[in-house]
């Protein structure tokens, strides 16, 4: 139609462009993009309109919102199909290149991401490729080879290092109950050992230390915090946090355990910092901490494949004393096989207990 255009073309082109901006594991050439566009348009109704029409952009926005779910589903399907059936010959094996990148990371820095969820890793690595204006994993490998400082920036996006104090209030209410129960069950007054695995920048282990102080058992509780990322551990030991990280901390607790530096940051007081022992630790390759009463590992499992989850759950089982507690993220769950060694304690907040043997 003269002067008319299928409005879905602009909408779908934009969605494909945004989606492919973080996809370096597939071909993103013009030929492949055109093929993706044609496939998606064939699945959608035709909506012709004059591009000079008044409020054209408003109509575009309406169509995008009206058919958003359908567009996203068909775009994902089209990208998946074209990536497996490219409309041209290619000698590039991007999956092999990505595995080579992970192998180089392991060989150079000893961090093993080879058994992590590949889709999550690819999205995170893509952030660094885009930042460096590179279009392939092999090009990025050259950056790592010639600029070792890039490793630190890469690890910052690969590792789980975003958290806040007392994140998810209902969970912390039940962690308080668990800690009280551990204290009450111990008739001999021995030390209570808590392991915060994947501690990021320290918000979680410091929250545990503050909680122990608040319920009056601070002198009996030892908090060990581990992470794979040296940069995160360094920041954690400093104990300096911006206002966003302490937004869940009540004012009375904030005044009791933090000092305000006058520049928008809250600094943990020394007496609470000394209650947490930080250590570099690789959940995959290192031995677990021994004789723990509570293991807290929240929102870390989602990065691991199922076989790797099973391996780490067995390590936590080895770490915990009989009847010890495992706390994972609310969006996570333990494998069916692991229920042979762990029992539900609080299903809603993902708290499990090691079965006594």
C-alpha positions in Angstrom: 0.0 0.0 0.0 1.5 3.3 -1.0 2.4 5.5 1.9 1.4 2.7 4.3 3.6 0.6 6.6 2.9 -2.4 8.8 3.3 -0.8 12.2 4.6 -4.1 13.6 7.8 -3.7 11.6 9.0 -0.8 13.8 7.9 -2.5 17.0 9.5 -5.9 16.2 12.7 -4.4 14.9 13.1 -2.5 18.1 12.5 -5.6 20.2 14.9 -7.6 18.2 17.6 -4.9 18.4 17.2 -4.7 22.2 17.2 -8.5 22.7 20.3 -9.0 20.5 22.2 -6.3 22.3 23.1 -8.8 24.9 23.3 -11.9 22.7 26.9 -12.6 21.6 26.4 -16.4 21.5 24.5 -16.2 18.1 25.0 -14.4 14.8 23.6 -10.9 14.8 24.3 -9.9 11.2 21.8 -8.1 9.0 20.8 -11.2 7.1 20.0 -13.0 10.4 18.1 -10.0 11.8 16.0 -9.8 8.6 15.2 -13.4 8.8 14.1 -13.1 12.5 12.0 -10.1 11.6 10.2 -11.9 8.8 9.5 -14.9 11.0 8.0 -12.7 13.7 5.9 -10.6 11.4 4.5 -13.8 9.8 3.0 -14.7 13.3 1.4 -11.3 13.9 -1.6 -9.6 12.4 -0.9 -6.9 9.8 -1.5 -3.4 10.9 -0.9 -0.9 8.1 -0.9 2.8 8.9 0.4 6.0 7.3 3.7 6.9 8.9 2.9 10.6 8.7 -0.4 10.1 10.5 -0.9 12.4 13.5 0.2 10.7 16.8 2.0 8.0 14.9 4.3 7.2 17.9 1.3 7.0 20.3 -0.2 4.3 18.0 3.2 2.5 18.0 3.2 2.5 21.8 -0.3 1.3 21.9 0.4 -1.6 19.5 3.6 -2.5 21.5 1.7 -2.6 24.8 -1.4 -4.4 23.3 0.7 -7.2 21.8 3.7 -7.2 24.1 3.5 -10.7 25.3 2.9 -12.2 21.8 5.7 -10.1 20.3 8.2 -11.2 23.0 7.2 -14.9 22.7 7.5 -14.9 18.9 10.7 -12.9 19.0 12.3 -15.4 21.4 11.2 -18.3 19.2 12.4 -16.6 16.0 15.8 -15.8 17.5 16.1 -19.4 18.7 15.2 -20.8 15.3 17.5 -18.6 13.2 20.4 -19.1 15.6 20.1 -22.9 15.0 19.3 -22.5 11.3 21.2 -19.5 10.0 20.3 -18.4 6.5 24.0 -18.3 5.5 27.1 -20.3 5.9 29.3 -19.7 9.0 32.6 -21.0 10.3 32.1 -19.5 13.7 31.3 -21.8 16.7 30.2 -19.4 19.4 29.5 -22.1 21.9 33.0 -23.4 21.6 34.4 -19.8 21.9 32.4 -19.2 25.0 33.7 -22.5 26.6 37.2 -21.3 25.6 36.6 -18.1 27.5 35.4 -19.9 30.7 38.5 -22.2 30.4 40.8 -19.2 30.1 39.2 -17.6 33.2 39.8 -20.8 35.1 43.4 -21.2 33.9 44.3 -17.6 34.5 42.5 -16.9 37.8 41.4 -20.2 39.2 37.7 -19.3 39.2 35.6 -22.1 37.8 32.4 -20.9 36.1 32.3 -23.9 33.7 29.4 -25.5 35.6 27.3 -22.4 36.2 24.1 -21.8 34.3 25.4 -20.8 30.8 22.5 -18.5 30.0 23.0 -16.4 33.1 26.8 -16.2 32.5 26.3 -15.2 28.9 24.1 -12.3 29.8 26.6 -11.1 32.3 29.7 -11.5 30.1 27.7 -9.6 27.4 27.7 -6.5 29.6 31.5 -6.5 29.4 31.6 -7.2 25.6 29.2 -4.3 25.0 31.2 -2.0 27.3 34.4 -2.8 25.4 32.7 -2.5 22.0 33.6 -6.1 21.1 31.3 -8.4 19.1 32.7 -11.8 19.9 34.1 -13.9 22.7 37.4 -14.3 20.9 37.8 -10.6 20.7 37.1 -10.3 24.4 39.7 -13.0 25.1 42.3 -10.7 23.5 41.1 -7.9 25.9 41.7 -10.2 28.9 45.1 -11.2 27.6 46.4 -7.7 27.1 44.5 -5.9 29.9 44.5 -8.0 33.2 42.6 -5.2 34.9 39.6 -6.2 32.8 39.3 -9.4 34.9 38.3 -7.4 38.0 35.5 -5.7 36.0 34.4 -9.1 34.6 34.3 -10.7 38.0 32.3 -7.8 39.3 29.5 -8.7 37.0 29.9 -12.5 37.2 29.8 -12.8 40.9 26.8 -12.3 43.1 27.6 -9.1 44.9 24.4 -7.1 45.3 22.6 -7.3 48.6 21.3 -5.2 51.5 21.0 -5.5 55.2 18.1 -7.6 56.5 16.8 -8.2 53.0 13.3 -9.8 53.0 11.9 -9.1 56.5 9.8 -12.3 56.9 12.9 -14.4 56.3 14.8 -12.6 59.0 12.0 -13.0 61.5 12.4 -16.8 61.0 16.2 -16.6 61.1 15.7 -15.0 64.5 13.6 -18.0 65.5 16.1 -20.5 64.2 19.0 -18.8 66.1 16.9 -18.7 69.3 16.2 -22.4 68.9 19.8 -23.3 68.3 20.8 -21.4 71.4 18.0 -23.1 73.5 18.8 -26.6 72.2 22.5 -26.3 73.2 22.5 -27.3 76.9 26.3 -26.9 77.1 26.7 -23.3 76.1 29.1 -24.0 73.3 29.9 -21.7 70.5 27.3 -21.3 67.7 28.9 -21.3 64.3 27.1 -19.6 61.3 28.4 -19.8 57.8 27.3 -17.1 55.3 28.2 -18.6 52.0 28.4 -16.3 49.0 28.4 -13.3 51.3 29.0 -10.6 48.6 29.9 -7.3 50.2 29.0 -8.4 53.8 25.5 -7.2 54.3 24.2 -10.7 55.2 26.9 -11.8 57.7 26.9 -8.4 59.4 23.1 -8.7 59.6 23.6 -12.1 61.3 26.1 -10.6 63.8 23.7 -7.7 64.6 20.8 -10.2 65.1 22.9 -12.2 67.5 23.7 -9.1 69.5 20.0 -8.1 69.6 18.8 -11.4 71.0 21.6 -11.4 73.6 23.8 -14.2 72.3 26.5 -12.2 70.5 29.3 -13.6 72.7 28.4 -17.2 71.8 28.0 -16.7 68.0 30.8 -16.9 65.5 29.9 -15.7 62.0 32.1 -16.9 59.1 31.5 -15.2 55.7 32.9 -16.5 52.4 32.9 -15.5 48.8 34.7 -16.2 45.6 35.3 -12.5 44.8 38.3 -10.8 46.4 37.0 -7.4 45.6 33.7 -8.0 47.4 35.5 -9.3 50.4 37.7 -6.2 50.6 34.7 -4.0 50.5 33.0 -6.2 53.1 35.9 -5.9 55.6 35.7 -2.1 55.2 32.0 -2.1 56.3 31.0 1.1 54.4 27.5 1.1 52.9 25.3 3.7 51.1 21.8 4.5 52.3 20.2 2.0 49.8 22.0 -0.9 51.5 20.7 0.0 55.0 17.1 0.9 54.0 15.7 -2.1 55.9 17.6 -1.3 59.1 15.4 0.3 61.8 16.6 3.7 63.1 17.4 2.4 66.5 19.6 -0.4 65.1 21.2 2.0 62.7 22.3 4.3 65.5 23.5 1.5 67.6 25.7 -0.3 65.1 26.6 2.3 62.4 28.2 5.7 62.2 27.1 8.2 59.5 30.2 9.6 57.7 28.4 12.8 56.5 28.8 11.8 52.9 25.8 9.6 52.4 27.4 6.4 53.8 27.0 4.4 56.9 30.0 2.8 58.5 29.8 -0.2 60.7 31.2 0.2 64.2 34.4 -1.7 64.9 32.9 -3.9 67.6 30.4 -5.4 65.1 32.9 -5.7 62.3 35.2 -7.8 64.5 32.4 -10.3 64.9 32.6 -11.5 61.3 35.5 -13.5 59.9 35.8 -13.1 56.1 37.6 -15.6 53.9 37.9 -16.3 50.2 36.2 -19.6 49.4 35.1 -21.4 46.3 31.9 -23.4 46.9 32.6 -25.7 44.0 36.2 -26.6 44.6 37.0 -25.9 48.3 36.2 -28.0 51.3 33.2 -26.8 53.3 33.5 -25.1 56.7 33.3 -27.8 59.5 30.9 -28.1 62.4 28.5 -25.3 61.6 25.1 -24.8 63.2 23.5 -22.7 60.5 24.4 -22.2 56.8 22.9 -19.3 55.0 23.3 -19.3 51.2 20.6 -17.2 49.7 20.1 -16.5 46.0 23.3 -18.3 45.0 21.8 -21.6 43.8 20.1 -20.0 40.8 23.5 -19.6 39.2 24.3 -23.3 39.4 23.3 -26.3 37.2 21.4 -29.1 38.9 24.4 -31.4 39.2 26.4 -28.6 40.8 23.5 -27.8 43.2 23.6 -31.4 44.3 27.3 -31.2 44.9 27.1 -28.1 47.0 24.1 -29.3 49.0 26.2 -32.4 49.9 28.9 -30.0 51.0 26.5 -28.1 53.2 25.2 -31.4 54.6 28.9 -32.3 55.5 29.4 -28.8 57.0 26.3 -28.9 59.3 26.1 -30.6 62.7 23.2 -33.0 63.1 20.0 -31.0 63.3 21.7 -27.9 61.8 19.8 -25.5 59.6 20.2 -24.5 55.9 18.7 -21.3 54.7 18.5 -20.6 50.9 16.7 -17.9 48.8 13.0 -17.7 48.6 13.1 -18.2 44.8 15.2 -21.4 45.2 14.4 -24.9 46.3 16.5 -28.0 47.1 16.5 -30.9 44.8 14.3 -33.9 45.4 17.3 -36.1 46.1 18.5 -33.7 48.8 15.2 -34.3 50.7 16.8 -37.6 51.8 19.2 -35.6 53.9 17.3 -32.4 54.6 13.8 -31.9 56.0 11.5 -28.9 55.7 11.6 -26.6 58.7 9.9 -23.5 57.0 8.8 -24.1 53.5 7.7 -20.5 52.8 11.1 -19.0 53.7 13.2 -22.0 52.4 14.6 -23.1 55.7 15.7 -26.7 55.9 17.1 -28.9 58.7 19.8 -31.6 58.4 18.3 -34.9 59.3 19.8 -36.5 62.3 21.7 -39.7 61.8 
